[in-house]
Amino acid sequence: MVKYLIQRILIAVPTLLLVSLIIFGLGKCSSVREDKLEEAAQRSESAKNNFTYRDQAIRQAAESLHLDKPVFYFSLTTTAYPDTLYRIWLSSEREKMVRLIAVTGNWPTVQRLHQAIRQTQMAIVSLPDTFPQLFALRNVVDQIYKADRLEKIAAPLHDLATIRPTFPAHPSLDPTLDALEKAALSLQSELHPERMRRPAFYWHGLNNQYHEWLSGFVTGNLGLDKQDFPVAQKIKEPLLTTLTINGLALVLAYLLAIPLGVYMARWKNGVLDRWGQRLLLLLYAMPAFWLGMLLILVFGIPNTPSWRVPTQQSFISWFFQHFSSFILPLLTLTLHTLAVLAFQMRGGMLDTLRQDYIRTARAKGLDEQTVYWRHAFRNALFPIITVFGSVFPGIFAGSVIVELLFNFSGIGQLVQGSFADNNHPVLFALLMFASMFTIVSNLIADILYAWADPRVRFR
């Protein structure tokens, strides 16, 4: 049994890691962090007049967002690209430089051009408004700054050479313009396309964004959301509420479905079996929202408690204090799942009762109670164990409607609000939890398989 458990866990852990990689990749596709970097630059009071101050603000924002590290443990690229490209914080600048590198294969010259542009921009800021051709100079430098292809650099560079003779000598502007022209000409002439064909492998170690994100998830540090509020605190209470209500619903559904399915199979085609199938089919056909509204119409809306647990009160005491308000949500979530499980249990028992060893047990003179519960029951559990792997995570999806109907703040309302607000960090954290629940439920199903039939352990 221990060997079997180790094998299942060794399968579950890599699966969870693969899912975490996908979710982390989706998070990197989100623009929330990039938007915060842009906001940090715009919030800098002197951003338009002092590029050094602007860069410092962006750097501080990148460090607070943990963007000052490599994305993964390693990177596989070509020799044309450096291993420190992630240190170009703004995605617009980074993408532009990546395109120039792809065309020229010359990262050092691209870097020198970028530095020369920045120094020229800083020098232009210090010029007086009466400086000749000031507007044209700013326009030309901006065009070179925005250029992501060589042909886009040639025209503004020619314009710069045309208007430069009209400039008076300036101690800070002349050296930067010389460096800018030199770097732009070097970029057009010093091409190394062969570097784009040479693979390069860079090892970054454990100090990377993915490792920090994964270790933070394990330790409960889920980072900040769009409003700079801790994600862990934001999802703690909704997740606890949803787990409570759905966990109880799942337990109740199994406790009711297992004996009901067994007795329906025992008295097949009897009154209990016929009416039980009709009632279960009716419950299965009812959508969760319709069933919830029907219960509200029949029994009325209970006094809705404050679904936020007071800090001075434990969760257990709070739950029992407001238990009456949980009854209708529990019924709504339980009845639909009950129908699925009872049908599966009935079918599993009927298949098991056709086996030869059941006929042998009856031939030995064993009473029906012993035949059903001692010999047939464990093998008949296989269908509902299989269903457990999908029912356990699937019941959380149905709770979204129930939460809206009965007005309690679980992860359903949190997901809805996060979607509306584009709060991606919260959504990806919840997606990671949902994936973990799915993998854990399948792991529990594998363990129950081994308990129900020891032969599974030796496959």
C-alpha positions in Angstrom: 0.0 0.0 0.0 2.8 2.4 0.9 4.5 1.8 -2.5 1.3 2.4 -4.3 0.7 5.7 -2.4 4.3 6.8 -3.3 3.7 6.0 -7.0 0.4 8.0 -7.0 2.0 11.0 -5.2 5.0 10.9 -7.6 2.5 11.3 -10.4 0.4 14.0 -8.7 3.3 16.3 -7.8 4.7 16.7 -11.4 1.2 17.2 -12.6 0.7 20.0 -10.1 4.0 21.5 -11.1 3.0 21.4 -14.8 -0.3 23.1 -14.0 1.6 25.8 -11.9 3.8 26.5 -14.9 0.8 27.0 -17.1 -0.9 29.3 -14.6 2.3 31.2 -14.0 2.7 31.6 -17.8 -0.9 33.0 -18.0 0.0 35.4 -15.2 3.0 36.6 -17.3 0.7 37.3 -20.2 -1.4 39.6 -18.0 -0.7 43.3 -18.3 -1.4 44.1 -14.6 2.3 44.3 -13.6 3.3 46.2 -16.7 0.5 48.6 -16.1 1.8 49.2 -12.6 5.3 50.0 -14.0 3.8 52.5 -16.4 1.7 54.0 -13.5 4.9 54.2 -11.4 6.6 56.2 -14.2 3.6 58.5 -14.6 3.2 59.1 -10.9 6.8 60.4 -10.8 6.3 64.1 -10.6 9.5 64.8 -12.5 9.1 61.9 -15.0 8.9 64.2 -18.0 11.8 66.4 -16.9 14.1 64.0 -15.2 14.7 60.6 -16.8 17.0 59.5 -14.0 14.2 60.0 -11.4 11.8 58.2 -13.8 14.1 55.2 -14.1 14.5 55.0 -10.4 10.8 55.0 -9.9 10.4 52.2 -12.5 13.2 50.2 -10.8 11.6 50.5 -7.4 8.2 49.4 -8.8 9.9 46.5 -10.6 11.5 45.4 -7.3 8.3 45.6 -5.4 6.5 43.5 -8.1 9.5 41.0 -8.1 10.2 41.7 -11.8 13.8 42.4 -11.1 14.6 38.7 -11.4 14.7 36.2 -14.3 11.4 34.6 -15.2 12.5 31.0 -14.8 15.4 28.8 -13.7 17.0 28.9 -17.1 16.5 30.5 -20.5 17.2 29.0 -23.9 17.9 31.5 -26.6 20.6 32.5 -29.1 24.0 34.2 -28.5 22.6 37.4 -30.0 20.5 38.0 -26.9 21.9 38.7 -23.4 20.9 36.9 -20.3 19.9 40.1 -18.6 17.2 41.2 -21.0 14.6 41.0 -18.2 16.3 44.1 -16.6 14.7 46.3 -19.2 11.6 46.9 -17.1 9.1 48.4 -19.6 7.8 45.8 -22.0 7.5 48.4 -24.8 11.2 49.2 -24.6 12.1 45.5 -24.2 10.1 44.4 -27.2 11.6 47.2 -29.4 15.1 46.2 -28.4 14.4 42.5 -29.0 13.3 43.3 -32.6 16.5 45.3 -33.2 18.6 42.4 -31.9 16.7 40.0 -34.1 17.5 42.1 -37.2 21.1 43.0 -36.3 22.3 40.2 -34.0 24.3 42.9 -32.2 23.2 43.4 -28.6 26.1 45.7 -27.5 25.4 48.2 -30.2 21.7 48.1 -29.5 22.4 48.8 -25.9 24.8 51.7 -26.7 22.1 53.2 -29.0 19.5 53.0 -26.2 21.9 54.6 -23.8 22.8 57.3 -26.2 19.1 58.0 -26.9 18.4 58.3 -23.2 21.4 60.7 -22.6 20.3 62.8 -25.6 16.8 63.0 -24.2 18.2 64.2 -20.8 20.3 66.8 -22.6 17.4 68.1 -24.6 15.3 68.5 -21.4 18.0 70.9 -20.1 17.9 73.1 -23.2 16.1 76.4 -23.1 12.9 76.9 -25.0 14.6 79.4 -27.2 17.1 76.8 -28.6 16.9 76.7 -32.4 14.9 73.8 -33.9 14.1 72.4 -30.4 10.8 70.9 -31.5 12.4 69.3 -34.6 15.2 67.9 -32.5 12.8 66.3 -30.0 10.8 64.8 -32.8 13.8 63.3 -34.5 15.2 61.7 -31.2 11.7 60.4 -30.4 11.5 58.7 -33.8 14.9 57.1 -33.3 13.8 56.0 -29.8 10.6 54.4 -31.2 12.3 52.7 -34.1 12.2 48.9 -34.0 13.7 48.3 -37.5 16.8 49.6 -39.3 14.9 51.3 -42.0 13.0 53.4 -39.4 16.3 54.7 -38.1 17.7 55.9 -41.4 15.2 58.7 -42.1 15.3 60.4 -38.7 19.1 60.0 -38.6 19.2 61.9 -42.0 16.9 64.6 -40.6 19.2 65.0 -37.6 22.3 65.4 -39.8 20.3 68.1 -41.8 19.2 70.2 -38.8 22.3 69.8 -36.7 24.4 72.5 -38.4 21.8 75.1 -37.2 22.5 74.2 -33.6 24.8 76.5 -31.6 27.6 74.7 -29.7 26.4 73.2 -26.5 28.7 71.4 -24.0 26.1 68.8 -22.9 24.2 68.3 -26.2 27.0 67.9 -28.7 28.7 64.8 -27.1 25.4 63.0 -26.8 24.4 63.7 -30.4 27.9 62.4 -31.5 27.3 59.2 -29.5 23.8 58.9 -30.9 24.9 59.2 -34.5 27.9 56.9 -34.0 25.7 54.2 -32.3 23.0 54.5 -35.0 25.6 54.2 -37.8 27.3 51.3 -36.1 24.0 49.5 -35.7 23.3 49.8 -39.5 26.8 48.6 -40.5 27.8 46.0 -37.9 25.4 43.2 -38.6 25.9 39.7 -37.1 23.0 37.5 -38.3 25.0 34.4 -37.6 24.6 35.0 -33.8 20.8 34.4 -34.2 21.6 30.8 -35.4 23.8 29.9 -32.4 21.9 28.5 -29.4 22.7 29.8 -25.9 21.7 28.3 -22.5 21.7 30.6 -19.5 21.2 29.2 -15.9 19.7 31.6 -13.5 19.4 29.5 -10.4 16.7 29.6 -7.8 16.5 33.4 -7.6 13.8 33.7 -10.3 10.2 34.8 -10.5 8.6 31.4 -10.9 10.5 29.9 -7.9 9.4 32.9 -5.8 5.8 32.6 -7.0 5.6 28.9 -6.3 7.3 29.1 -2.9 5.0 32.0 -2.0 2.0 29.8 -2.9 3.2 27.0 -0.7 3.9 29.4 2.2 0.7 31.4 1.8 2.4 34.5 0.4 0.3 35.0 -2.8 1.5 38.5 -3.5 -0.6 41.6 -4.1 -3.7 42.1 -6.2 -4.5 44.9 -8.6 -5.2 47.3 -5.7 -2.0 46.3 -3.8 -4.0 44.3 -1.3 -2.6 40.9 -0.2 -4.2 38.2 -2.3 -4.0 35.6 0.6 -6.1 37.8 2.8 -8.6 38.6 0.1 -9.3 34.9 -0.7 -9.0 33.4 2.8 -12.6 34.0 4.0 -14.4 33.4 0.7 -12.4 30.2 0.2 -13.1 29.0 3.8 -16.8 29.7 3.3 -17.0 27.8 0.0 -15.0 24.9 1.3 -17.3 24.6 4.3 -20.6 24.7 2.4 -19.4 22.5 -0.5 -17.5 20.0 1.8 -20.6 19.5 3.9 -22.8 19.1 0.7 -20.4 16.5 -0.6 -20.4 14.5 2.6 -24.1 14.6 2.9 -24.5 13.5 -0.7 -22.3 10.5 -0.2 -23.9 9.5 3.1 -27.4 9.6 1.5 -26.5 8.2 -2.0 -24.6 5.1 -0.9 -27.3 3.4 1.1 -30.0 4.6 -1.2 -28.2 3.1 -4.2 -27.6 -0.1 -2.4 -31.2 -0.5 -1.4 -32.5 0.4 -4.9 -30.3 -2.3 -6.3 -31.4 -4.8 -3.7 -35.1 -4.3 -4.5 -34.7 -3.8 -8.2 -37.9 -2.9 -10.0 -39.7 -2.6 -6.6 -41.6 0.4 -5.4 -38.5 2.0 -3.8 -36.4 1.4 -7.0 -39.1 2.8 -9.4 -40.0 5.9 -7.5 -36.4 6.4 -6.4 -35.2 6.5 -10.1 -38.0 8.9 -11.0 -37.2 11.3 -8.2 -33.5 11.1 -8.8 -33.9 11.7 -12.5 -36.1 14.8 -11.7 -33.4 16.1 -9.3 -30.6 15.4 -11.8 -32.6 17.3 -14.6 -33.1 20.4 -12.4 -30.5 23.2 -12.9 -28.9 24.3 -9.6 -30.2 27.9 -10.0 -33.8 26.7 -10.6 -33.7 24.3 -7.7 -32.3 27.0 -5.4 -35.0 29.5 -6.4 -37.7 26.8 -5.9 -36.4 26.1 -2.4 -36.5 29.9 -1.7 -40.1 30.1 -2.9 -41.2 27.1 -0.9 -39.3 27.7 2.4 -38.7 31.4 2.2 -35.4 33.3 2.5 -33.7 32.7 5.9 -32.1 35.5 7.8 -28.9 36.0 6.0 -26.0 36.3 8.4 -22.9 38.3 8.0 -20.8 35.9 6.0 -17.6 37.6 7.2 -16.3 35.8 10.3 -15.8 38.2 13.2 -12.2 38.4 14.4 -13.2 37.8 18.0 -15.2 34.7 17.2 -14.0 31.3 16.0 -15.2 29.9 12.7 -16.8 26.9 14.4 -18.9 28.9 16.8 -19.9 31.3 14.1 -20.9 28.4 11.8 -23.1 26.7 14.5 -24.6 30.1 15.4 -25.8 30.6 11.8 -26.3 27.0 10.9 -30.0 27.5 10.0 -29.0 29.8 7.2 -26.8 27.1 5.7 -29.7 24.6 5.3 -31.1 25.8 1.9 -27.7 26.3 0.3 -26.7 22.8 1.5 -29.9 21.3 0.1 -29.4 23.0 -3.3 -25.8 21.7 -3.6 -26.5 18.3 -2.1 -29.6 17.2 -4.1 -28.1 17.4 -7.6 -24.9 15.5 -6.5 -27.1 13.0 -4.7 -28.8 12.0 -7.9 -25.6 11.4 -9.7 -24.0 9.3 -6.9 -27.1 7.3 -6.2 -27.5 6.2 -9.9 -23.8 5.3 -10.0 -24.1 3.3 -6.8 -27.2 1.5 -8.0 -25.5 0.6 -11.3 -22.3 -0.6 -9.5 -24.3 -2.8 -7.2 -26.2 -4.4 -10.0 -23.0 -5.1 -12.0 -21.4 -6.6 -8.9 -24.4 -8.8 -8.1 -24.0 -10.5 -11.4 -20.5 -11.8 -10.6 -19.8 -15.5 -10.0 -18.5 -15.0 -6.4 -21.8 -13.4 -5.4 -23.6 -16.5 -6.6 -21.1 -18.6 -4.7 -21.7 -16.7 -1.5 -25.4 -17.2 -1.8 -24.9 -20.9 -2.6 -23.1 -21.1 0.7 -26.2 -20.0 2.5 -25.1 -16.5 3.5 -28.0 -14.1 4.3 -28.7 -11.2 1.9 -27.5 -8.6 4.3 -24.0 -10.2 4.4 -24.0 -10.8 0.6 -24.8 -7.1 -0.1 -22.7 -5.3 2.5 -19.7 -7.7 3.0 -19.2 -9.2 -0.4 -20.7 -6.8 -3.0 -20.4 -3.4 -1.4 -16.7 -2.7 -1.7 -16.5 -3.7 -5.4 -19.6 -1.7 -6.1 -17.9 1.4 -4.9 -15.8 1.7 -8.0 -18.2 3.9 -10.0 -18.8 6.4 -7.3 -15.1 6.5 -6.6 -14.5 7.4 -10.2 -17.2 10.1 -10.0 -15.5 11.5 -6.9 -12.6 12.8 -9.0 -15.0 15.0 -11.0 -17.7 15.7 -8.4 -15.3 17.2 -5.8 -14.0 20.0 -8.0 -17.1 20.3 -10.1 -19.3 21.1 -7.1 -17.4 24.3 -6.6 -18.4 25.5 -10.0 -22.1 25.0 -9.1 -21.6 27.0 -5.9 -21.2 30.2 -7.9 -24.9 30.3 -8.7 -25.8 29.2 -5.1 -23.7 32.0 -3.7 -25.5 34.5 -5.8 -28.9 33.1 -4.9 -28.4 33.0 -1.2 -26.1 36.1 -1.0 -23.1 34.8 0.7 -19.5 35.8 -0.2 -17.7 32.7 -1.4 -15.2 32.3 -4.1 -18.0 32.4 -6.7 -18.7 36.1 -6.0 -15.0 36.7 -5.6 -14.3 35.3 -9.1 -17.2 37.3 -10.6 -15.9 40.5 -9.0 -12.3 39.8 -10.1 -13.4 39.2 -13.7 -15.3 42.4 -13.8 -12.3 44.3 -12.3 -9.6 42.5 -14.3 -8.0 41.5 -11.0 -5.8 38.8 -12.6 -3.6 38.0 -9.5 -6.7 36.9 -7.6 -8.1 34.9 -10.5 -4.8 33.0 -11.1 -4.5 32.3 -7.3 -8.0 30.8 -7.3 -7.2 28.9 -10.5 -4.2 27.4 -8.8 -6.4 26.3 -5.8 -9.0 24.8 -8.1 -6.3 22.8 -9.9 -4.9 21.7 -6.6 -8.3 20.5 -5.5 -8.8 18.6 -8.8 -5.4 16.8 -8.5 -6.0 16.1 -4.8 -9.4 14.7 -5.5 -8.0 12.3 -8.1 -5.3 11.3 -5.7 -7.9 10.5 -3.0 -9.8 8.6 -5.7 -6.7 6.5 -6.4 -6.3 5.8 -2.7 -10.0 4.7 -2.4 -9.5 2.4 -5.4 -6.7 0.7 -3.5 -8.8 0.4 -0.4 -11.8 -1.0 -2.3 -9.8 -3.5 -4.3 -6.2 -4.5 -3.1 -5.5 -5.8 -6.6 -5.2 -2.2 -7.8 -2.0 -1.7 -5.8 -0.2 -4.3 -7.8 -1.0 -3.0 -11.3 
